[in-house]
Amino acid sequence: MKLAAKFARQETERVRLARIGRRRISKDREAAVRRMLSLPEAPPDTVAASTTRDVDGLLRCSECARAFKLPMHWARHRNAKHRTDVA
């Protein structure tokens, strides 16, 4: 998004979250589509299975205890440093 368009929008945080939420698929709808297409259930979240979140919300690597804010940063670290395939 261009910076001018971003500042021209001047939306509040609540409006921004509502706009983003409208683009996401709800869990109920996801389950309904999976049943309709005879797809297996969604795989478990690999980040939650092998990391822990701190009180401040950071993800910790289980092998070296480094902290990451986003799951994609954690996955990139795991692939680069520990040679583990993660989603």
C-alpha positions as CSV (number, residue, x, y, z in Angstrom):
1,M,0.0,0.0,0.0
2,K,1.3,3.4,-0.8
3,L,2.1,5.6,2.1
4,A,-0.2,8.3,0.9
5,A,-3.1,5.9,0.7
6,K,-2.3,4.6,4.2
7,F,-2.4,8.1,5.7
8,A,-5.5,9.1,3.6
9,R,-7.4,6.2,5.1
10,Q,-6.9,7.4,8.7
11,E,-8.7,4.5,10.2
12,T,-8.8,3.6,13.8
13,E,-7.3,0.4,15.2
14,R,-10.8,-1.0,15.8
15,V,-11.8,-0.3,12.2
16,R,-8.5,-1.8,10.9
17,L,-9.0,-5.0,12.8
18,A,-12.6,-5.3,11.6
19,R,-11.5,-4.8,8.0
20,I,-8.8,-7.6,8.4
21,G,-11.3,-9.8,10.2
22,R,-13.7,-9.7,7.3
23,R,-11.1,-11.1,5.0
24,R,-10.4,-14.2,7.2
25,I,-12.3,-17.4,7.1
26,S,-14.0,-18.4,10.3
27,K,-13.2,-21.7,11.9
28,D,-16.8,-22.9,11.4
29,R,-16.7,-22.1,7.7
30,E,-13.3,-23.8,7.4
31,A,-14.7,-27.0,9.0
32,A,-17.8,-26.9,6.8
33,V,-15.7,-26.6,3.6
34,R,-13.5,-29.5,4.8
35,R,-16.5,-31.7,5.3
36,M,-18.0,-30.7,2.0
37,L,-14.8,-31.5,0.1
38,S,-14.0,-34.6,2.2
39,L,-10.7,-33.2,3.3
40,P,-9.0,-34.4,6.5
41,E,-9.0,-32.2,9.6
42,A,-6.5,-29.4,9.7
43,P,-3.1,-30.5,10.9
44,P,-2.1,-29.4,14.4
45,D,-0.3,-26.1,14.6
46,T,3.4,-27.1,14.5
47,V,4.5,-23.9,16.2
48,A,2.4,-24.6,19.3
49,A,3.6,-28.2,19.4
50,S,7.3,-27.5,19.7
51,T,7.6,-24.1,21.3
52,T,6.4,-22.2,24.3
53,R,5.1,-18.7,24.5
54,D,6.4,-16.5,27.3
55,V,4.3,-14.2,29.5
56,D,5.1,-11.4,27.1
57,G,3.9,-13.4,24.1
58,L,7.3,-14.4,22.5
59,L,7.9,-17.8,20.9
60,R,10.9,-19.7,22.3
61,C,12.9,-22.2,20.3
62,S,12.9,-25.4,22.2
63,E,16.5,-26.2,21.2
64,C,18.3,-23.0,21.9
65,A,15.7,-20.8,23.8
66,R,15.9,-17.9,21.4
67,A,12.8,-15.7,21.4
68,F,10.7,-14.6,18.3
69,K,7.7,-12.4,18.0
70,L,6.3,-14.1,14.8
71,P,5.9,-17.8,14.0
72,M,7.5,-17.2,10.5
73,H,10.6,-15.9,12.2
74,W,10.7,-18.9,14.4
75,A,10.3,-21.3,11.4
76,R,13.1,-19.5,9.5
77,H,15.4,-19.8,12.5
78,R,14.6,-23.5,12.8
79,N,15.3,-24.2,9.2
80,A,18.5,-22.2,9.1
81,K,20.0,-23.1,12.5
82,H,18.6,-26.5,13.4
83,R,18.0,-28.0,9.9
84,T,14.5,-29.0,10.8
85,D,11.7,-28.8,8.3
86,V,8.9,-26.8,9.7
87,A,5.6,-26.1,7.9
